[in-house]
């Protein structure tokens, strides 16, 4: 497997949490080759560097701000040339910043490639969007284009959805080097380190590890010391743009002898520094996850943090840590004193925190979860075409439609040719009476059923009731529904058909709880149009307006309805929402151009492809018979676009039953990555 990675930096120290994660995941997946595209950033690093199973390509002149722009422009072109020589299986954007733009641009050259977006952002979303400025629409395209989003916290997963990702993000947190951070130091080593920084054994050392920027709340930690006894000291590890401001704040509050700025430290030094301290404190204003908290828990330190961003994913107040409030030094001081003074709390936090870090934040299991995500099939939109096959059973046998009823047989023949030409499987929902032989050729058509079944491209036979009653009529009872369904299933079995999909007459849904009892797994729901719920007259007016304004039809996702909660799986039936009814050429629709129909259907198709949802097109064969030549020509334009998008890997063409089979099929691997969020959050509720 080959993966193209686009990131703002490589994994060679000094690096941040995202780059550490990148390095750990690459190192633990040696069978995958990673091409890493990054800005140059540092003069002493070569433009191309091979490190085990990773090749790093650097762009720029070691001018960080310029290099990032240069990287966004050149990296996609260079990746395209590499892709042409040795195709990539995945394009991976590490964060939605500079790497996100570069990855998006690359996918324009490789539209079929699966794109994975990892969210590790620690800054507040408002701040990120402010920095993006006028490029916000393009920034949102990063989220919309992604086939998968992996977030390190529930907070970032929700942000991904808010920014336009239409699927369900996978929550996989960053990990910790457990061998490094759980290794115990001796009491002598602890004493020597404390003496080096001027701390007495009786001092209570509050340690923080972070960039020295506003969002990490270091100023609140310093200010909290004024509310604490003199023997409470602070060890601040890290560097950043706010260091001089924080040093000035320390001097202003006469805390110079109680605050130590240790500066940037190598990752290998951190476990000893943490274990030489007493409490880890980071009163963040925002946080993607906060790996420093996890490292502190692994090093057996109690932690104090704020209930913001991804912190509540692992900090459960009184169980794995103690909450304080953001921008509130008094609250920080109270949290610290609570840990020191509450009987048994400190030991409880240490034990629970260490156990959580070991069980849930091991890089090996996290890398395995990422590997499953890398290999997960790409999500695509779905095109579905259903035909309400009813002949004279529809329209209550209205004789004004006799010509269309008569012409429906030829339409079915011609439509099957088109479906086979473009390899499109459709769901043909037959009224059960059509399965039977009889003198009335407008109400019995077994030969039509046979034609559909003989199509070289697989077609599904579904059910459109037995005699086309209106099932939401108050006089239509559950017993009537049972009789309709029973008759359908019985007559279908006599011709060797197993019914799985149901389409309600006139799309008027009722008695859904009866469907699963007769083997049905899904039904077509109502079209989710903007004018649903209006009065009958207004609905018709709105429908005409909708058609002439070429408003994009709705798309959606299947919804499960369970009617047997005490018998797992039994009683489940899936609603597959309707999308767009392809109109006939009668009445007002006689004046609607064919191109308008095709345009609406194609716009719904594109919407489904971009949102990874279902576009459900449907009609009746006798409707097409109102102007068969032109209406079938319009459908062919839609089918051409379906075939094009399918060939590009943007959509799948599926029947109703096939969609349910995909949803309910056992997974090849246990869904560990998808359930990671639940396994973490459940800890606090054990």
C-alpha positions as CSV (number, residue, x, y, z in Angstrom):
1,X,0.0,0.0,0.0
2,X,1.2,3.5,-0.9
3,X,0.0,6.6,0.9
4,X,0.7,10.3,0.0
5,X,0.8,12.4,3.2
6,X,0.5,16.2,3.2
7,X,1.5,17.9,6.5
8,X,2.9,21.2,7.8
9,X,6.0,19.5,9.2
10,X,7.8,16.1,9.3
11,X,8.2,13.9,12.3
12,X,11.9,14.8,13.1
13,X,12.2,16.7,16.4
14,X,11.5,19.3,17.4
15,X,7.8,18.6,16.6
16,X,4.3,19.0,17.9
17,X,1.8,16.4,18.8
18,X,0.5,15.9,15.3
19,X,3.9,15.2,13.9
20,X,4.7,12.8,16.8
21,X,1.5,10.9,15.9
22,X,2.6,10.9,12.3
23,X,6.0,9.4,13.1
24,X,4.6,6.8,15.5
25,X,1.9,5.6,13.0
26,X,4.5,5.4,10.1
27,X,7.0,3.6,12.3
28,X,4.4,1.0,13.4
29,X,3.1,0.3,9.8
30,X,6.3,-0.9,8.1
31,X,4.4,-2.8,5.3
32,X,3.0,0.6,4.1
33,X,5.1,3.1,2.2
34,X,4.5,6.7,3.0
35,X,5.5,9.6,0.8
36,X,5.5,12.7,3.1
37,X,5.2,16.1,1.4
38,X,6.1,19.0,3.8
39,X,7.5,22.6,3.8
40,X,11.3,22.6,4.2
41,X,11.2,24.7,7.5
42,X,14.9,23.9,8.5
43,X,18.0,24.7,6.4
44,X,20.0,21.6,7.5
45,X,17.4,19.1,6.2
46,X,17.7,17.7,2.7
47,X,15.0,18.2,0.1
48,X,14.5,14.4,-0.2
49,X,15.2,12.1,2.7
50,X,14.5,8.4,3.1
51,X,13.7,7.1,6.7
52,X,12.8,3.5,6.7
53,X,9.4,3.1,5.1
54,X,8.9,6.9,4.6
55,X,10.3,9.2,1.9
56,X,10.2,12.9,2.8
57,X,9.9,15.6,0.1
58,X,10.5,19.1,1.3
59,X,9.5,22.3,-0.5
60,X,10.8,25.8,0.1
61,X,14.0,27.6,1.2
62,X,13.8,27.3,5.0
63,X,11.7,30.5,5.3
64,X,8.8,29.0,7.3
65,X,6.0,31.4,6.3
66,X,7.0,31.5,2.6
67,X,7.7,27.7,2.6
68,X,4.2,26.9,3.6
69,X,2.7,28.8,0.6
70,X,5.4,27.3,-1.7
71,X,4.5,23.9,-0.4
72,X,0.8,24.3,-1.1
73,X,1.5,25.3,-4.7
74,X,4.2,22.8,-5.6
75,X,3.5,19.7,-3.6
76,X,0.3,18.7,-5.4
77,X,2.1,18.8,-8.8
78,X,5.0,16.8,-7.5
79,X,2.6,14.3,-5.9
80,X,0.8,14.0,-9.2
81,X,4.0,13.1,-11.0
82,X,4.7,10.5,-8.3
83,X,1.1,9.2,-8.5
84,X,1.5,8.8,-12.3
85,X,4.6,6.7,-11.8
86,X,3.6,4.7,-8.8
87,X,-0.1,5.2,-7.9
88,X,-1.1,6.0,-4.4
89,X,-3.9,4.2,-2.6
90,X,-4.7,7.0,-0.3
91,X,-4.2,10.8,0.1
92,X,-3.8,11.7,3.8
93,X,-4.0,15.2,5.1
94,X,-2.5,15.7,8.6
95,X,-4.7,18.5,9.8
96,X,-6.9,20.8,7.8
97,X,-4.4,23.6,7.4
98,X,-1.6,23.9,4.9
99,X,-1.5,20.2,4.4
100,X,-5.3,20.2,3.9
101,X,-5.1,22.7,1.1
102,X,-2.2,20.8,-0.6
103,X,-4.1,17.5,-0.3
104,X,-7.3,19.0,-1.7
105,X,-5.4,20.4,-4.7
106,X,-3.8,17.0,-5.3
107,X,-7.2,15.3,-5.4
108,X,-8.2,17.6,-8.2
109,X,-5.5,15.8,-10.2
110,X,-6.5,12.4,-8.9
111,X,-10.4,12.6,-8.4
112,X,-10.7,8.8,-7.9
113,X,-8.3,8.6,-4.9
114,X,-9.6,8.2,-1.4
115,X,-8.9,11.1,0.9
116,X,-8.4,10.9,4.7
117,X,-8.4,14.0,6.8
118,X,-7.0,13.9,10.3
119,X,-8.1,16.6,12.7
120,X,-5.5,17.4,15.5
121,X,-6.2,21.1,15.7
122,X,-5.7,22.6,19.2
123,X,-6.7,26.2,18.4
124,X,-10.3,27.3,18.8
125,X,-12.4,26.8,15.7
126,X,-13.2,30.6,15.6
127,X,-9.5,31.4,15.6
128,X,-8.8,29.0,12.8
129,X,-11.7,30.4,10.6
130,X,-10.5,33.9,11.3
131,X,-7.0,33.0,10.0
132,X,-8.5,31.3,6.9
133,X,-10.3,34.6,6.1
134,X,-11.6,34.9,2.6
135,X,-10.5,31.4,1.8
136,X,-13.1,29.9,4.0
137,X,-15.2,28.4,1.2
138,X,-12.1,26.6,-0.1
139,X,-11.2,25.6,3.4
140,X,-14.7,23.9,3.8
141,X,-14.0,22.0,0.6
142,X,-11.3,20.1,2.4
143,X,-13.9,18.6,4.7
144,X,-16.5,18.1,2.0
145,X,-14.0,16.3,-0.3
146,X,-12.7,13.9,2.5
147,X,-13.9,10.4,2.2
148,X,-13.0,9.7,5.8
149,X,-12.3,12.0,8.8
150,X,-10.3,10.8,11.7
151,X,-10.4,13.1,14.8
152,X,-8.4,12.7,18.0
153,X,-11.5,13.8,20.1
154,X,-15.2,14.0,20.0
155,X,-14.9,17.8,20.0
156,X,-12.9,17.7,16.8
157,X,-15.2,15.1,15.3
158,X,-18.2,17.4,15.8
159,X,-16.2,20.3,14.3
160,X,-15.5,18.1,11.2
161,X,-19.3,17.6,10.8
162,X,-19.9,21.3,11.3
163,X,-17.4,22.2,8.6
164,X,-19.2,20.1,6.0
165,X,-18.1,16.4,6.4
166,X,-21.2,14.4,5.6
167,X,-20.2,11.1,7.1
168,X,-19.5,9.9,10.6
169,X,-15.9,10.8,11.7
170,X,-13.8,8.1,13.3
171,X,-12.4,9.0,16.7
172,X,-8.9,7.7,17.3
173,X,-6.9,9.6,19.8
174,X,-3.2,10.2,19.9
175,X,-1.1,7.8,22.0
176,X,1.7,7.8,24.4
177,X,5.1,6.1,24.4
178,X,4.2,4.0,27.4
179,X,7.7,2.4,27.7
180,X,9.1,5.9,28.1
181,X,6.5,7.6,30.3
182,X,5.7,4.7,32.7
183,X,9.4,3.9,33.5
184,X,9.9,4.8,37.2
185,X,12.7,7.0,38.4
186,X,14.4,6.5,41.8
187,X,13.8,8.8,44.8
188,X,17.4,9.9,44.4
189,X,16.9,10.9,40.8
190,X,13.7,12.8,41.8
191,X,15.5,14.6,44.5
192,X,18.4,15.6,42.2
193,X,16.1,17.0,39.6
194,X,14.1,19.0,42.1
195,X,17.3,20.5,43.6
196,X,18.5,21.4,40.1
197,X,15.4,23.6,39.7
198,X,15.5,25.0,43.3
199,X,12.6,23.0,44.6
200,X,12.6,21.7,48.2
201,X,11.2,18.3,49.1
202,X,8.4,20.0,51.0
203,X,7.4,22.1,48.0
204,X,4.3,21.2,45.9
205,X,5.4,21.5,42.3
206,X,2.7,22.2,39.7
207,X,4.1,21.3,36.3
208,X,2.8,22.2,32.8
209,X,4.1,21.2,29.4
210,X,2.9,23.3,26.5
211,X,3.5,25.9,23.9
212,X,3.5,29.2,25.7
213,X,0.5,30.8,24.0
214,X,-2.7,32.3,25.2
215,X,-4.9,29.3,24.5
216,X,-3.0,27.0,26.9
217,X,-3.8,29.1,30.0
218,X,-0.2,29.3,31.4
219,X,-0.9,32.8,32.7
220,X,-3.8,31.4,34.8
221,X,-1.5,28.8,36.3
222,X,1.0,31.5,37.3
223,X,-1.8,33.8,38.7
224,X,-3.2,30.9,40.8
225,X,0.0,30.8,42.9
226,X,-1.1,34.0,44.6
227,X,-4.1,32.0,46.0
228,X,-1.9,29.1,47.2
229,X,0.6,28.7,50.1
230,X,4.2,29.8,49.6
231,X,5.5,26.3,49.1
232,X,3.4,25.8,46.0
233,X,5.7,26.3,43.0
234,X,5.3,26.1,39.2
235,X,7.6,24.4,36.6
236,X,6.8,25.6,33.1
237,X,8.2,23.4,30.3
238,X,8.0,24.7,26.8
239,X,8.5,27.8,24.6
240,X,6.3,30.1,22.6
241,X,5.4,33.6,21.6
242,X,4.0,34.5,25.0
243,X,7.1,33.7,27.0
244,X,8.2,37.3,27.7
245,X,4.6,38.2,28.6
246,X,4.5,35.3,31.1
247,X,7.9,36.3,32.6
248,X,6.6,39.8,33.0
249,X,3.4,38.5,34.7
250,X,5.6,36.5,37.1
251,X,7.6,39.5,38.0
252,X,4.5,41.7,38.4
253,X,3.0,39.3,40.9
254,X,6.3,38.9,42.8
255,X,6.5,35.2,42.0
256,X,10.0,35.0,40.5
257,X,11.2,32.7,43.2
258,X,8.2,30.4,42.8
259,X,8.1,30.0,39.0
260,X,10.7,28.3,36.9
261,X,10.8,28.5,33.1
262,X,12.5,25.4,32.0
263,X,12.3,26.1,28.2
264,X,12.0,23.6,25.5
265,X,13.0,20.0,26.5
266,X,13.5,16.9,24.5
267,X,10.8,14.3,24.7
268,X,13.1,11.9,26.5
269,X,13.5,14.3,29.4
270,X,9.8,14.8,30.0
271,X,9.1,11.6,32.1
272,X,11.7,12.4,34.6
273,X,10.6,16.0,34.9
274,X,7.0,15.0,35.3
275,X,7.8,12.4,38.0
276,X,9.8,15.0,39.9
277,X,6.7,17.2,40.1
278,X,3.5,16.7,42.1
279,X,0.5,17.8,40.0
280,X,0.1,18.5,36.3
281,X,-1.9,21.6,35.6
282,X,-3.0,23.0,32.2
283,X,-6.0,25.3,32.4
284,X,-6.5,25.4,28.6
285,X,-8.9,27.8,26.8
286,X,-9.2,25.3,24.0
287,X,-7.8,21.8,23.3
288,X,-8.0,19.3,20.5
289,X,-7.2,16.5,22.9
290,X,-4.2,17.4,25.0
291,X,-1.5,14.7,24.8
292,X,0.5,16.3,27.6
293,X,-2.3,15.3,30.0
294,X,-2.1,11.7,28.9
295,X,1.7,11.7,29.3
296,X,1.3,13.0,32.8
297,X,-1.2,10.3,33.6
298,X,1.1,7.7,32.3
299,X,3.9,9.2,34.5
300,X,1.6,8.7,37.5
301,X,0.7,12.4,38.1
302,X,-2.8,13.7,39.0
303,X,-4.0,16.2,36.5
304,X,-6.0,19.4,36.5
305,X,-7.7,20.6,33.3
306,X,-10.6,22.5,32.0
307,X,-13.8,21.0,30.5
308,X,-13.1,22.3,27.0
309,X,-12.4,20.7,23.6
310,X,-11.3,17.1,23.8
311,X,-10.3,17.1,27.5
312,X,-13.6,15.6,28.7
313,X,-12.8,12.5,26.5
314,X,-10.4,11.4,29.2
315,X,-10.7,13.6,32.2
316,X,-13.6,12.6,34.4
317,X,-13.9,14.8,37.5
318,X,-12.9,13.0,40.6
319,X,-12.1,9.8,38.7
320,X,-9.1,10.5,36.4
321,X,-8.5,14.2,37.2
322,X,-10.1,17.4,38.5
323,X,-11.7,20.1,36.5
324,X,-11.1,23.8,36.9
325,X,-12.7,26.6,34.9
326,X,-11.0,28.4,32.1
327,X,-9.7,31.9,32.7
328,X,-10.2,31.5,36.4
329,X,-7.0,31.4,38.6
330,X,-9.2,31.0,41.7
331,X,-10.7,27.8,40.2
332,X,-7.2,26.5,39.4
333,X,-6.1,27.0,42.9
334,X,-9.2,25.3,44.3
335,X,-8.7,22.3,42.1
336,X,-5.0,22.0,43.3
337,X,-6.0,22.2,46.9
338,X,-8.8,19.7,46.4
339,X,-6.2,17.1,45.2
340,X,-3.8,17.8,48.0
341,X,-6.4,17.9,50.8
342,X,-9.2,15.5,50.0
343,X,-8.6,12.1,51.6
344,X,-7.6,9.4,49.1
345,X,-8.3,11.5,46.0
346,X,-4.7,11.9,44.9
347,X,-4.0,8.2,44.9
348,X,-7.3,7.4,43.2
349,X,-6.5,9.9,40.4
350,X,-3.0,8.5,39.9
351,X,-4.1,4.9,39.7
352,X,-7.1,5.6,37.5
353,X,-5.2,7.9,35.2
354,X,-2.3,5.6,34.8
355,X,-4.6,2.7,34.0
356,X,-6.5,4.7,31.5
357,X,-3.3,5.8,29.7
358,X,-2.0,2.2,29.5
359,X,-5.3,0.7,28.4
360,X,-6.5,3.3,25.9
361,X,-3.6,5.3,24.7
362,X,-1.0,2.7,23.6
363,X,0.5,3.6,20.2
364,X,0.5,0.1,19.0
365,X,-3.2,-0.4,19.2
366,X,-3.8,3.1,17.9
367,X,-1.6,2.5,14.9
368,X,-3.5,-0.7,14.2
369,X,-6.7,1.2,14.3
370,X,-5.3,3.7,11.8
371,X,-4.2,0.9,9.5
372,X,-7.7,-0.4,9.4
373,X,-8.9,3.1,8.6
374,X,-6.3,3.3,5.8
375,X,-7.6,0.1,4.3
376,X,-11.3,0.8,4.8
377,X,-13.1,1.0,1.5
378,X,-13.8,4.5,0.3
379,X,-17.2,5.9,1.1
380,X,-19.2,6.9,-2.0
381,X,-22.6,8.2,-2.9
382,X,-25.3,5.8,-4.0
383,X,-27.6,6.0,-7.0
384,X,-30.8,4.1,-6.7
385,X,-33.6,3.8,-9.3
386,X,-36.9,2.3,-8.5
387,X,-39.9,1.7,-10.7
388,X,-43.5,1.5,-9.4
389,X,-44.7,-1.2,-11.8
390,X,-48.4,-1.3,-11.6
391,X,-50.1,-0.8,-15.0
392,X,-53.9,-0.1,-14.5
393,X,-53.7,-0.9,-10.8
394,X,-52.3,2.6,-10.5
395,X,-54.4,5.7,-10.9
396,X,-57.3,3.5,-9.8
397,X,-57.6,2.3,-13.4
398,X,-58.5,5.8,-14.7
399,X,-59.4,5.3,-18.4
400,X,-57.8,8.6,-19.3
401,X,-54.5,6.8,-18.8
402,X,-55.4,3.8,-20.9
403,X,-53.0,4.8,-23.7
404,X,-50.1,5.0,-21.2
405,X,-51.1,1.7,-19.6
406,X,-51.1,0.1,-23.1
407,X,-47.7,1.6,-23.9
408,X,-46.0,0.5,-20.6
409,X,-44.9,-2.9,-21.9
410,X,-42.9,-1.4,-24.7
411,X,-41.4,1.2,-22.3
412,X,-40.3,-1.6,-20.0
413,X,-38.6,-3.4,-22.9
414,X,-36.8,-0.2,-24.1
415,X,-35.9,0.8,-20.5
416,X,-34.3,-2.6,-19.8
417,X,-32.1,-2.1,-22.9
418,X,-30.9,1.3,-21.5
419,X,-30.3,-0.2,-18.0
420,X,-28.2,-3.0,-19.5
421,X,-26.3,-0.6,-21.7
422,X,-25.2,1.4,-18.7
423,X,-25.0,-1.6,-16.3
424,X,-27.5,-0.1,-13.9
425,X,-29.4,-2.3,-11.5
426,X,-32.9,-1.0,-10.5
427,X,-35.6,-2.1,-8.1
428,X,-38.8,-3.0,-9.9
429,X,-41.6,-2.8,-7.4
430,X,-44.4,-5.0,-8.9
431,X,-48.1,-5.0,-7.8
432,X,-48.5,-8.7,-6.9
433,X,-51.5,-9.2,-9.2
434,X,-49.2,-8.6,-12.2
435,X,-47.4,-11.9,-11.4
436,X,-50.6,-13.8,-12.2
437,X,-52.0,-14.8,-15.6
438,X,-55.4,-13.4,-16.6
439,X,-57.5,-12.1,-19.4
440,X,-57.1,-8.4,-18.5
441,X,-53.7,-7.6,-19.9
442,X,-53.7,-4.3,-18.1
443,X,-53.9,-5.9,-14.7
444,X,-52.0,-9.2,-15.3
445,X,-48.5,-9.2,-16.9
446,X,-46.4,-12.3,-15.9
447,X,-44.4,-11.8,-19.2
448,X,-43.3,-8.4,-18.0
449,X,-41.9,-9.9,-14.9
450,X,-40.1,-12.5,-17.0
451,X,-38.6,-9.7,-19.1
452,X,-37.2,-7.9,-16.1
453,X,-35.7,-11.1,-14.6
454,X,-34.0,-11.9,-17.9
455,X,-32.2,-8.6,-18.2
456,X,-28.4,-9.4,-18.4
457,X,-27.8,-6.7,-15.8
458,X,-29.2,-7.8,-12.4
459,X,-32.6,-6.2,-11.6
460,X,-34.3,-6.5,-8.2
461,X,-37.9,-7.6,-8.0
462,X,-39.6,-5.7,-5.2
463,X,-43.2,-5.4,-4.0
464,X,-45.7,-2.6,-4.6
465,X,-48.5,-4.3,-2.6
466,X,-50.8,-7.0,-4.0
467,X,-53.7,-4.8,-5.2
468,X,-52.5,-1.2,-4.8
469,X,-54.7,-0.1,-1.8
470,X,-54.0,3.3,-0.1
471,X,-52.4,2.0,3.0
472,X,-52.7,5.1,5.2
473,X,-56.5,5.3,4.7
474,X,-58.1,5.1,8.2
475,X,-60.3,2.2,7.0
476,X,-57.2,0.2,6.0
477,X,-56.3,-1.8,9.1
478,X,-53.4,-3.9,10.2
479,X,-55.3,-7.1,9.2
480,X,-55.7,-5.7,5.7
481,X,-51.9,-5.0,5.6
482,X,-51.2,-8.6,6.7
483,X,-53.5,-9.9,3.9
484,X,-51.7,-7.7,1.2
485,X,-48.2,-8.7,2.3
486,X,-49.1,-12.4,2.7
487,X,-50.6,-12.5,-0.7
488,X,-47.6,-10.8,-2.2
489,X,-45.1,-13.2,-0.6
490,X,-47.1,-16.2,-1.5
491,X,-47.5,-15.4,-5.2
492,X,-43.9,-14.3,-5.5
493,X,-42.7,-17.7,-4.1
494,X,-44.7,-19.5,-6.8
495,X,-42.6,-17.8,-9.5
496,X,-39.3,-18.1,-7.5
497,X,-39.0,-14.5,-6.3
498,X,-38.0,-13.6,-2.8
499,X,-39.2,-10.2,-1.9
500,X,-37.1,-7.9,0.3
501,X,-38.0,-4.3,-0.8
502,X,-41.4,-2.7,-0.4
503,X,-42.8,0.5,-2.1
504,X,-46.0,1.9,-0.8
505,X,-48.8,2.8,-3.2
506,X,-48.6,6.5,-3.8
507,X,-45.8,6.6,-1.3
508,X,-48.3,6.8,1.5
509,X,-46.5,5.0,4.3
510,X,-48.4,3.1,7.1
511,X,-48.2,-0.1,9.1
512,X,-44.4,-0.2,8.9
513,X,-44.3,-2.6,11.8
514,X,-45.9,-5.4,9.7
515,X,-43.2,-5.4,7.0
516,X,-40.4,-7.4,8.8
517,X,-42.9,-10.1,9.7
518,X,-43.1,-11.0,6.0
519,X,-39.4,-10.8,5.3
520,X,-39.2,-7.3,4.0
521,X,-36.0,-5.5,5.0
522,X,-36.6,-2.0,3.6
523,X,-39.1,0.4,2.1
524,X,-39.0,3.6,0.1
525,X,-39.8,6.6,2.3
526,X,-41.4,9.8,1.2
527,X,-39.4,12.4,-0.8
528,X,-37.9,14.8,1.7
529,X,-38.9,17.9,-0.3
530,X,-38.8,21.4,1.1
531,X,-42.6,21.7,0.6
532,X,-43.6,18.6,2.5
533,X,-46.4,19.3,5.0
534,X,-48.1,22.0,3.0
535,X,-51.8,21.8,2.1
536,X,-52.7,19.8,-1.0
537,X,-53.2,22.9,-3.1
538,X,-50.0,24.7,-1.9
539,X,-48.1,21.4,-2.3
540,X,-49.0,21.2,-6.0
541,X,-48.1,24.8,-6.6
542,X,-44.8,24.4,-4.8
543,X,-44.1,21.2,-6.8
544,X,-44.4,23.1,-10.1
545,X,-42.2,26.0,-8.7
546,X,-39.6,23.4,-7.6
547,X,-39.5,21.8,-11.1
548,X,-39.2,25.1,-13.0
549,X,-36.6,26.6,-10.6
550,X,-34.5,23.5,-11.0
551,X,-34.0,23.1,-7.2
552,X,-31.6,20.3,-6.4
553,X,-33.6,17.3,-5.1
554,X,-33.0,15.9,-1.6
555,X,-30.6,13.1,-0.8
556,X,-30.4,11.2,2.4
557,X,-29.2,8.1,4.3
558,X,-31.2,5.0,5.3
559,X,-32.8,5.0,8.7
560,X,-33.4,1.9,10.8
561,X,-36.8,1.3,12.4
562,X,-37.0,-1.4,15.0
563,X,-40.3,-3.0,16.0
564,X,-39.0,-5.8,18.2
565,X,-36.6,-4.3,20.7
566,X,-36.3,-7.5,22.8
567,X,-35.3,-9.7,19.9
568,X,-32.1,-8.4,18.5
569,X,-32.2,-7.8,14.8
570,X,-35.7,-9.2,14.3
571,X,-38.2,-6.5,13.5
572,X,-35.6,-4.2,11.9
573,X,-36.7,-2.5,8.7
574,X,-34.8,0.2,6.9
575,X,-36.4,3.3,5.4
576,X,-34.6,4.5,2.3
577,X,-35.8,8.0,1.6
578,X,-37.2,9.0,-1.7
579,X,-35.4,11.7,-3.7
580,X,-36.9,12.7,-7.0
581,X,-40.0,11.6,-9.0
582,X,-39.2,11.7,-12.8
583,X,-42.3,13.4,-14.1
584,X,-44.6,12.3,-17.0
585,X,-45.6,14.5,-19.9
586,X,-49.2,15.3,-19.0
587,X,-51.0,18.2,-17.5
588,X,-48.7,21.0,-16.4
589,X,-45.7,18.7,-16.8
590,X,-46.4,18.6,-20.6
591,X,-44.8,22.0,-20.8
592,X,-41.8,21.1,-18.6
593,X,-38.7,20.7,-20.9
594,X,-37.1,17.2,-20.8
595,X,-33.7,18.9,-20.1
596,X,-35.2,20.2,-16.8
597,X,-35.9,16.7,-15.6
598,X,-32.5,15.5,-16.5
599,X,-30.8,18.5,-14.9
600,X,-32.6,18.0,-11.6
601,X,-31.8,14.3,-11.5
602,X,-28.1,14.9,-12.3
603,X,-27.9,17.7,-9.7
604,X,-29.3,15.2,-7.1
605,X,-26.7,12.7,-8.3
606,X,-23.8,15.1,-7.8
607,X,-25.2,16.1,-4.4
608,X,-25.2,12.4,-3.3
609,X,-21.7,11.9,-4.6
610,X,-20.3,14.9,-2.7
611,X,-22.2,14.1,0.5
612,X,-21.8,10.3,0.3
613,X,-25.6,9.9,0.5
614,X,-28.3,8.2,-1.4
615,X,-30.0,9.8,-4.4
616,X,-33.2,7.9,-5.0
617,X,-34.8,8.5,-8.5
618,X,-38.1,6.9,-9.1
619,X,-41.0,6.8,-11.6
620,X,-43.7,4.6,-13.2
621,X,-43.3,2.8,-16.5
622,X,-46.7,4.0,-17.6
623,X,-45.6,7.6,-16.8
624,X,-42.7,7.2,-19.3
625,X,-45.3,6.0,-21.9
626,X,-46.8,9.5,-22.0
627,X,-43.9,10.5,-24.3
628,X,-41.6,7.4,-24.4
629,X,-39.0,8.6,-26.9
630,X,-38.2,11.9,-25.3
631,X,-38.6,10.8,-21.6
632,X,-36.2,7.8,-22.2
633,X,-33.8,10.2,-23.9
634,X,-33.8,12.3,-20.8
635,X,-33.2,9.3,-18.6
636,X,-30.3,8.2,-20.8
637,X,-28.6,11.5,-20.1
638,X,-29.0,10.8,-16.4
639,X,-27.6,7.2,-16.9
640,X,-24.6,8.5,-18.8
641,X,-23.7,10.7,-15.8
642,X,-24.3,7.8,-13.4
643,X,-21.9,5.7,-15.4
644,X,-19.3,8.5,-15.5
645,X,-19.4,9.1,-11.7
646,X,-19.3,5.3,-11.1
647,X,-16.2,4.9,-13.2
648,X,-14.6,7.7,-11.3
649,X,-15.3,5.9,-8.0
650,X,-17.6,8.7,-6.8
651,X,-20.8,6.6,-6.6
652,X,-22.1,3.1,-6.4
653,X,-25.3,1.9,-8.2
654,X,-27.4,-0.3,-5.9
655,X,-30.9,-1.7,-5.5
656,X,-32.8,-1.1,-2.3
657,X,-32.0,-4.6,-1.1
658,X,-28.3,-4.3,-1.9
659,X,-28.1,-1.1,0.3
660,X,-29.5,-3.0,3.3
661,X,-27.2,-5.9,2.6
662,X,-24.2,-3.6,2.7
663,X,-25.4,-1.9,5.9
664,X,-26.1,-5.1,7.8
665,X,-23.2,-7.3,6.5
666,X,-20.7,-8.4,9.2
667,X,-17.5,-6.4,9.0
668,X,-14.2,-8.0,8.0
669,X,-12.6,-6.6,11.1
670,X,-14.0,-5.7,14.5
671,X,-14.9,-2.0,14.4
672,X,-12.3,-1.0,16.9
673,X,-11.4,2.3,15.3
674,X,-15.0,3.3,15.1
675,X,-15.7,2.4,18.7
676,X,-12.6,4.0,20.1
677,X,-14.6,7.0,21.3
678,X,-17.0,4.8,23.2
679,X,-14.3,2.8,24.9
680,X,-12.7,5.9,26.2
681,X,-15.8,7.8,27.3
682,X,-17.2,4.7,29.0
683,X,-14.3,4.7,31.5
684,X,-15.7,7.4,33.6
685,X,-19.0,5.6,33.9
686,X,-17.7,2.2,35.1
